[in-house]
Structures are given as structure tokens and as C-alpha cells.
Amino acid sequence: TVRFFGGWDFEPADAQSRNPGAVGYSKGVPMGGDLTTAPEGRAPTFLVAALRDPIGANLDRYQIVKGWLDENGETREEVYDV
């Protein structure tokens, strides 16, 4: 199970929540959602939570893939290990 949220108000303590879904929906939008217009001078923050299958292998890492079009219209991508 993976949960990914974006918003403007996540804090480091939110990552320790026993209910990341409640925090994610109250402070942001789920993956695939649309963020509201950015507050002046602010960058988005993200909340990621994952649960491994209890009878499967351990989780190695989260990877967040950022994709965008550059000023020439070329597709770009960067992978972040979390």
C-alpha cells in the first residue's frame, strides 16, 4: 500500500502519524490530484507512506519521479530516492 500526497503545509511530524491518510487529505491532495495555486514564495511539500506485504520482502526505498517539459518542450525526468 502506497500513499502520496502533495500540499503546502506538511511538516516533518506528519510523517510520524499513525493515520497518514487523514493527515494527507486534511492538508493536501492525493497523487493525481490538483494542487491549489501556490502561496507566494512557497514550494509544495509531500507526504509519502507505504506498507509492505507482511509476508513479502522488506521495502528497499521510495522513489519519487518528477517529470516536466523544459523551455524547449523536451520531456525531462528526475528520480528522487526517499
A tleap script that builds the chain and sets N, CA, C and O, in Angstrom:
source leaprc.protein.ff14SB
mol = sequence {
  NTHR VAL ARG PHE PHE GLY GLY TRP ASP PHE
  GLU PRO ALA ASP ALA GLN SER ARG ASN PRO
  GLY ALA VAL GLY TYR SER LYS GLY VAL PRO
  MET GLY GLY ASP LEU THR THR ALA PRO GLU
  GLY ARG ALA PRO THR PHE LEU VAL ALA ALA
  LEU ARG ASP PRO ILE GLY ALA ASN LEU ASP
  ARG TYR GLN ILE VAL LYS GLY TRP LEU ASP
  GLU ASN GLY GLU THR ARG GLU GLU VAL TYR
  ASP CVAL
}
set mol.1.N position { 0.842 -1.173 0.000 }
set mol.1.CA position { 0.000 0.000 0.000 }
set mol.1.C position { 0.884 1.232 0.000 }
set mol.1.O position { 1.762 1.372 0.851 }
set mol.2.N position { 0.656 2.123 -0.951 }
set mol.2.CA position { 1.415 3.370 -1.039 }
set mol.2.C position { 0.448 4.540 -1.002 }
set mol.2.O position { -0.597 4.519 -1.653 }
set mol.3.N position { 0.805 5.564 -0.231 }
set mol.3.CA position { 0.018 6.786 -0.189 }
set mol.3.C position { 0.964 7.943 -0.461 }
set mol.3.O position { 2.051 8.011 0.111 }
set mol.4.N position { 0.549 8.855 -1.335 }
set mol.4.CA position { 1.377 10.006 -1.703 }
set mol.4.C position { 0.476 11.226 -1.791 }
set mol.4.O position { -0.523 11.222 -2.511 }
set mol.5.N position { 0.836 12.272 -1.053 }
set mol.5.CA position { 0.051 13.500 -1.024 }
set mol.5.C position { 0.964 14.696 -1.268 }
set mol.5.O position { 2.135 14.680 -0.889 }
set mol.6.N position { 0.427 15.720 -1.896 }
set mol.6.CA position { 1.129 16.983 -2.066 }
set mol.6.C position { 0.317 18.098 -1.454 }
set mol.6.O position { -0.913 18.078 -1.497 }
set mol.7.N position { 0.998 19.066 -0.886 }
set mol.7.CA position { 0.299 20.198 -0.276 }
set mol.7.C position { 1.278 21.306 0.053 }
set mol.7.O position { 2.445 21.258 -0.338 }
set mol.8.N position { 0.796 22.300 0.772 }
set mol.8.CA position { 1.609 23.464 1.119 }
set mol.8.C position { 1.961 23.506 2.597 }
set mol.8.O position { 2.766 24.341 3.011 }
set mol.9.N position { 1.378 22.627 3.403 }
set mol.9.CA position { 1.500 22.760 4.857 }
set mol.9.C position { 2.004 21.521 5.589 }
set mol.9.O position { 1.904 21.461 6.814 }
set mol.10.N position { 2.541 20.531 4.880 }
set mol.10.CA position { 3.041 19.351 5.590 }
set mol.10.C position { 4.270 19.713 6.416 }
set mol.10.O position { 5.087 20.540 6.009 }
set mol.11.N position { 4.385 19.089 7.567 }
set mol.11.CA position { 5.506 19.290 8.478 }
set mol.11.C position { 6.180 17.946 8.715 }
set mol.11.O position { 5.541 16.912 8.517 }
set mol.12.N position { 7.451 17.916 9.134 }
set mol.12.CA position { 8.142 16.646 9.388 }
set mol.12.C position { 7.378 15.715 10.340 }
set mol.12.O position { 7.401 14.497 10.161 }
set mol.13.N position { 6.715 16.270 11.334 }
set mol.13.CA position { 5.972 15.438 12.297 }
set mol.13.C position { 4.829 14.674 11.630 }
set mol.13.O position { 4.418 13.626 12.129 }
set mol.14.N position { 4.309 15.182 10.512 }
set mol.14.CA position { 3.208 14.498 9.818 }
set mol.14.C position { 3.624 13.105 9.343 }
set mol.14.O position { 2.787 12.207 9.251 }
set mol.15.N position { 4.901 12.923 9.045 }
set mol.15.CA position { 5.388 11.626 8.566 }
set mol.15.C position { 5.348 10.567 9.662 }
set mol.15.O position { 5.455 9.376 9.370 }
set mol.16.N position { 5.198 10.977 10.904 }
set mol.16.CA position { 5.147 10.033 12.023 }
set mol.16.C position { 3.717 9.668 12.416 }
set mol.16.O position { 3.515 8.896 13.353 }
set mol.17.N position { 2.747 10.199 11.732 }
set mol.17.CA position { 1.343 9.963 12.062 }
set mol.17.C position { 0.975 8.491 11.897 }
set mol.17.O position { 1.456 7.821 10.983 }
set mol.18.N position { 0.126 8.001 12.782 }
set mol.18.CA position { -0.391 6.636 12.661 }
set mol.18.C position { -1.499 6.569 11.613 }
set mol.18.O position { -1.933 5.480 11.238 }
set mol.19.N position { -1.956 7.724 11.142 }
set mol.19.CA position { -3.009 7.766 10.127 }
set mol.19.C position { -2.617 8.765 9.039 }
set mol.19.O position { -3.173 9.862 8.978 }
set mol.20.N position { -1.650 8.391 8.168 }
set mol.20.CA position { -1.184 9.339 7.148 }
set mol.20.C position { -2.270 9.750 6.159 }
set mol.20.O position { -2.207 10.842 5.595 }
set mol.21.N position { -3.255 8.899 5.945 }
set mol.21.CA position { -4.339 9.261 5.033 }
set mol.21.C position { -5.128 10.456 5.542 }
set mol.21.O position { -5.451 11.365 4.777 }
set mol.22.N position { -5.440 10.455 6.838 }
set mol.22.CA position { -6.191 11.568 7.426 }
set mol.22.C position { -5.387 12.863 7.342 }
set mol.22.O position { -5.933 13.914 7.007 }
set mol.23.N position { -4.089 12.788 7.645 }
set mol.23.CA position { -3.233 13.974 7.558 }
set mol.23.C position { -3.137 14.430 6.098 }
set mol.23.O position { -3.250 15.620 5.803 }
set mol.24.N position { -2.927 13.475 5.198 }
set mol.24.CA position { -2.779 13.810 3.781 }
set mol.24.C position { -3.992 14.505 3.206 }
set mol.24.O position { -3.862 15.514 2.513 }
set mol.25.N position { -5.184 13.970 3.490 }
set mol.25.CA position { -6.398 14.579 2.943 }
set mol.25.C position { -6.725 15.906 3.623 }
set mol.25.O position { -7.334 16.776 3.001 }
set mol.26.N position { -6.334 16.081 4.886 }
set mol.26.CA position { -6.654 17.336 5.570 }
set mol.26.C position { -5.719 18.475 5.176 }
set mol.26.O position { -6.102 19.643 5.247 }
set mol.27.N position { -4.476 18.140 4.755 }
set mol.27.CA position { -3.503 19.181 4.435 }
set mol.27.C position { -3.111 19.238 2.964 }
set mol.27.O position { -2.339 20.111 2.565 }
set mol.28.N position { -3.631 18.318 2.150 }
set mol.28.CA position { -3.199 18.301 0.757 }
set mol.28.C position { -4.138 17.527 -0.138 }
set mol.28.O position { -5.318 17.353 0.167 }
set mol.29.N position { -3.588 17.063 -1.253 }
set mol.29.CA position { -4.356 16.282 -2.220 }
set mol.29.C position { -3.596 14.992 -2.520 }
set mol.29.O position { -2.368 14.970 -2.453 }
set mol.30.N position { -4.317 13.911 -2.853 }
set mol.30.CA position { -3.642 12.649 -3.159 }
set mol.30.C position { -2.970 12.682 -4.531 }
set mol.30.O position { -3.247 13.550 -5.359 }
set mol.31.N position { -2.083 11.716 -4.746 }
set mol.31.CA position { -1.410 11.583 -6.035 }
set mol.31.C position { -2.457 11.614 -7.147 }
set mol.31.O position { -3.473 10.924 -7.075 }
set mol.32.N position { -2.199 12.415 -8.165 }
set mol.32.CA position { -3.134 12.569 -9.280 }
set mol.32.C position { -4.081 13.741 -9.108 }
set mol.32.O position { -4.776 14.126 -10.049 }
set mol.33.N position { -4.114 14.317 -7.892 }
set mol.33.CA position { -4.982 15.462 -7.639 }
set mol.33.C position { -4.339 16.751 -8.112 }
set mol.33.O position { -3.179 16.758 -8.523 }
set mol.34.N position { -5.084 17.830 -8.055 }
set mol.34.CA position { -4.595 19.146 -8.458 }
set mol.34.C position { -4.365 20.009 -7.227 }
set mol.34.O position { -5.273 20.221 -6.423 }
set mol.35.N position { -3.133 20.507 -7.091 }
set mol.35.CA position { -2.840 21.442 -6.008 }
set mol.35.C position { -3.469 22.793 -6.314 }
set mol.35.O position { -3.614 23.180 -7.473 }
set mol.36.N position { -3.838 23.501 -5.257 }
set mol.36.CA position { -4.330 24.861 -5.430 }
set mol.36.C position { -3.159 25.755 -5.835 }
set mol.36.O position { -2.006 25.325 -5.808 }
set mol.37.N position { -3.452 26.969 -6.200 }
set mol.37.CA position { -2.406 27.922 -6.564 }
set mol.37.C position { -1.444 28.093 -5.399 }
set mol.37.O position { -1.861 28.182 -4.244 }
set mol.38.N position { -0.157 28.137 -5.709 }
set mol.38.CA position { 0.877 28.232 -4.681 }
set mol.38.C position { 0.778 29.539 -3.915 }
set mol.38.O position { 0.618 30.605 -4.510 }
set mol.39.N position { 0.873 29.455 -2.584 }
set mol.39.CA position { 1.005 30.702 -1.820 }
set mol.39.C position { 2.302 31.398 -2.224 }
set mol.39.O position { 3.262 30.737 -2.617 }
set mol.40.N position { 2.337 32.694 -2.133 }
set mol.40.CA position { 3.504 33.486 -2.544 }
set mol.40.C position { 4.787 32.977 -1.893 }
set mol.40.O position { 4.879 32.884 -0.669 }
set mol.41.N position { 5.777 32.649 -2.726 }
set mol.41.CA position { 7.089 32.246 -2.233 }
set mol.41.C position { 7.167 30.855 -1.625 }
set mol.41.O position { 8.151 30.544 -0.954 }
set mol.42.N position { 6.175 30.016 -1.832 }
set mol.42.CA position { 6.151 28.683 -1.217 }
set mol.42.C position { 6.327 27.602 -2.264 }
set mol.42.O position { 5.864 27.738 -3.397 }
set mol.43.N position { 6.999 26.529 -1.881 }
set mol.43.CA position { 7.132 25.342 -2.716 }
set mol.43.C position { 6.284 24.244 -2.089 }
set mol.43.O position { 6.093 24.246 -0.873 }
set mol.44.N position { 5.768 23.303 -2.884 }
set mol.44.CA position { 4.959 22.242 -2.299 }
set mol.44.C position { 5.804 21.313 -1.439 }
set mol.44.O position { 7.012 21.174 -1.634 }
set mol.45.N position { 5.135 20.685 -0.487 }
set mol.45.CA position { 5.742 19.635 0.325 }
set mol.45.C position { 4.957 18.361 0.085 }
set mol.45.O position { 3.823 18.398 -0.392 }
set mol.46.N position { 5.567 17.235 0.419 }
set mol.46.CA position { 4.947 15.948 0.113 }
set mol.46.C position { 4.944 15.044 1.333 }
set mol.46.O position { 5.824 15.125 2.190 }
set mol.47.N position { 3.942 14.185 1.394 }
set mol.47.CA position { 3.822 13.184 2.441 }
set mol.47.C position { 3.716 11.830 1.752 }
set mol.47.O position { 2.821 11.611 0.936 }
set mol.48.N position { 4.633 10.921 2.082 }
set mol.48.CA position { 4.667 9.593 1.480 }
set mol.48.C position { 4.584 8.557 2.595 }
set mol.48.O position { 5.272 8.673 3.609 }
set mol.49.N position { 3.745 7.550 2.405 }
set mol.49.CA position { 3.658 6.450 3.361 }
set mol.49.C position { 3.479 5.153 2.585 }
set mol.49.O position { 2.789 5.124 1.567 }
set mol.50.N position { 4.092 4.098 3.058 }
set mol.50.CA position { 3.960 2.801 2.391 }
set mol.50.C position { 3.986 1.696 3.423 }
set mol.50.O position { 4.680 1.791 4.436 }
set mol.51.N position { 3.229 0.649 3.162 }
set mol.51.CA position { 3.231 -0.551 3.987 }
set mol.51.C position { 3.629 -1.723 3.116 }
set mol.51.O position { 3.099 -1.892 2.018 }
set mol.52.N position { 4.540 -2.517 3.586 }
set mol.52.CA position { 4.944 -3.694 2.829 }
set mol.52.C position { 3.963 -4.828 3.091 }
set mol.52.O position { 3.235 -4.811 4.084 }
set mol.53.N position { 3.947 -5.794 2.214 }
set mol.53.CA position { 3.174 -7.006 2.404 }
set mol.53.C position { 3.794 -7.747 3.594 }
set mol.53.O position { 4.999 -7.999 3.584 }
set mol.54.N position { 3.015 -8.101 4.612 }
set mol.54.CA position { 3.604 -8.718 5.803 }
set mol.54.C position { 4.285 -10.068 5.531 }
set mol.54.O position { 5.111 -10.509 6.329 }
set mol.55.N position { 3.953 -10.717 4.430 }
set mol.55.CA position { 4.627 -11.986 4.135 }
set mol.55.C position { 5.591 -11.862 2.958 }
set mol.55.O position { 6.093 -12.864 2.448 }
set mol.56.N position { 5.847 -10.617 2.529 }
set mol.56.CA position { 6.746 -10.383 1.400 }
set mol.56.C position { 8.081 -9.818 1.851 }
set mol.56.O position { 8.394 -9.791 3.041 }
set mol.57.N position { 8.843 -9.376 0.899 }
set mol.57.CA position { 10.167 -8.798 1.167 }
set mol.57.C position { 10.028 -7.420 1.810 }
set mol.57.O position { 8.978 -6.784 1.722 }
set mol.58.N position { 11.097 -6.970 2.455 }
set mol.58.CA position { 11.118 -5.626 3.022 }
set mol.58.C position { 11.127 -4.591 1.901 }
set mol.58.O position { 11.536 -4.875 0.775 }
set mol.59.N position { 10.668 -3.387 2.232 }
set mol.59.CA position { 10.741 -2.279 1.277 }
set mol.59.C position { 12.174 -1.765 1.245 }
set mol.59.O position { 12.791 -1.585 2.295 }
set mol.60.N position { 12.702 -1.531 0.067 }
set mol.60.CA position { 14.065 -1.024 -0.067 }
set mol.60.C position { 14.092 0.496 0.019 }
set mol.60.O position { 14.913 1.061 0.742 }
set mol.61.N position { 13.199 1.163 -0.715 }
set mol.61.CA position { 13.145 2.628 -0.723 }
set mol.61.C position { 11.890 3.074 -1.461 }
set mol.61.O position { 11.252 2.306 -2.182 }
set mol.62.N position { 11.562 4.349 -1.251 }
set mol.62.CA position { 10.553 5.010 -2.067 }
set mol.62.C position { 11.312 5.743 -3.157 }
set mol.62.O position { 12.418 6.232 -2.929 }
set mol.63.N position { 10.728 5.817 -4.322 }
set mol.63.CA position { 11.281 6.662 -5.372 }
set mol.63.C position { 10.168 7.573 -5.885 }
set mol.63.O position { 9.070 7.122 -6.214 }
set mol.64.N position { 10.477 8.849 -5.944 }
set mol.64.CA position { 9.545 9.826 -6.487 }
set mol.64.C position { 10.109 10.275 -7.826 }
set mol.64.O position { 11.263 10.694 -7.911 }
set mol.65.N position { 9.294 10.189 -8.867 }
set mol.65.CA position { 9.723 10.560 -10.206 }
set mol.65.C position { 9.033 11.865 -10.581 }
set mol.65.O position { 7.806 11.952 -10.620 }
set mol.66.N position { 9.847 12.872 -10.854 }
set mol.66.CA position { 9.339 14.181 -11.273 }
set mol.66.C position { 9.518 14.290 -12.785 }
set mol.66.O position { 10.617 14.092 -13.303 }
set mol.67.N position { 8.446 14.602 -13.479 }
set mol.67.CA position { 8.518 14.786 -14.923 }
set mol.67.C position { 8.035 16.174 -15.291 }
set mol.67.O position { 7.127 16.703 -14.650 }
set mol.68.N position { 8.627 16.774 -16.317 }
set mol.68.CA position { 8.236 18.107 -16.753 }
set mol.68.C position { 8.712 18.357 -18.178 }
set mol.68.O position { 9.527 17.607 -18.717 }
set mol.69.N position { 8.197 19.408 -18.768 }
set mol.69.CA position { 8.655 19.869 -20.071 }
set mol.69.C position { 9.570 21.067 -19.839 }
set mol.69.O position { 9.212 22.000 -19.120 }
set mol.70.N position { 10.752 21.037 -20.452 }
set mol.70.CA position { 11.664 22.165 -20.290 }
set mol.70.C position { 11.262 23.300 -21.225 }
set mol.70.O position { 10.255 23.215 -21.927 }
set mol.71.N position { 12.068 24.369 -21.224 }
set mol.71.CA position { 11.740 25.561 -22.023 }
set mol.71.C position { 11.708 25.291 -23.523 }
set mol.71.O position { 11.131 26.072 -24.280 }
set mol.72.N position { 12.329 24.179 -23.964 }
set mol.72.CA position { 12.309 23.804 -25.388 }
set mol.72.C position { 11.208 22.797 -25.716 }
set mol.72.O position { 11.110 22.330 -26.851 }
set mol.73.N position { 10.380 22.463 -24.725 }
set mol.73.CA position { 9.317 21.496 -24.929 }
set mol.73.C position { 9.773 20.052 -24.852 }
set mol.73.O position { 9.014 19.141 -25.182 }
set mol.74.N position { 11.017 19.834 -24.416 }
set mol.74.CA position { 11.556 18.479 -24.274 }
set mol.74.C position { 11.130 17.879 -22.937 }
set mol.74.O position { 11.078 18.571 -21.920 }
set mol.75.N position { 10.828 16.589 -22.953 }
set mol.75.CA position { 10.451 15.879 -21.741 }
set mol.75.C position { 11.676 15.655 -20.866 }
set mol.75.O position { 12.711 15.195 -21.347 }
set mol.76.N position { 11.560 15.977 -19.588 }
set mol.76.CA position { 12.633 15.776 -18.623 }
set mol.76.C position { 12.107 14.922 -17.475 }
set mol.76.O position { 10.904 14.846 -17.227 }
set mol.77.N position { 13.053 14.278 -16.778 }
set mol.77.CA position { 12.666 13.418 -15.674 }
set mol.77.C position { 13.801 13.382 -14.658 }
set mol.77.O position { 14.975 13.350 -15.026 }
set mol.78.N position { 13.441 13.388 -13.381 }
set mol.78.CA position { 14.417 13.226 -12.313 }
set mol.78.C position { 13.817 12.270 -11.278 }
set mol.78.O position { 12.640 12.371 -10.932 }
set mol.79.N position { 14.648 11.338 -10.791 }
set mol.79.CA position { 14.213 10.345 -9.811 }
set mol.79.C position { 14.844 10.679 -8.471 }
set mol.79.O position { 16.057 10.868 -8.371 }
set mol.80.N position { 14.013 10.749 -7.446 }
set mol.80.CA position { 14.475 11.026 -6.093 }
set mol.80.C position { 14.280 9.783 -5.234 }
set mol.80.O position { 13.168 9.263 -5.135 }
set mol.81.N position { 15.350 9.305 -4.615 }
set mol.81.CA position { 15.232 8.241 -3.624 }
set mol.81.C position { 14.878 8.883 -2.287 }
set mol.81.O position { 15.551 9.811 -1.837 }
set mol.82.N position { 13.828 8.387 -1.663 }
set mol.82.CA position { 13.374 8.961 -0.391 }
set mol.82.C position { 13.695 7.978 0.723 }
set mol.82.O position { 13.403 8.247 1.888 }
savepdb mol mol.pdb
quit
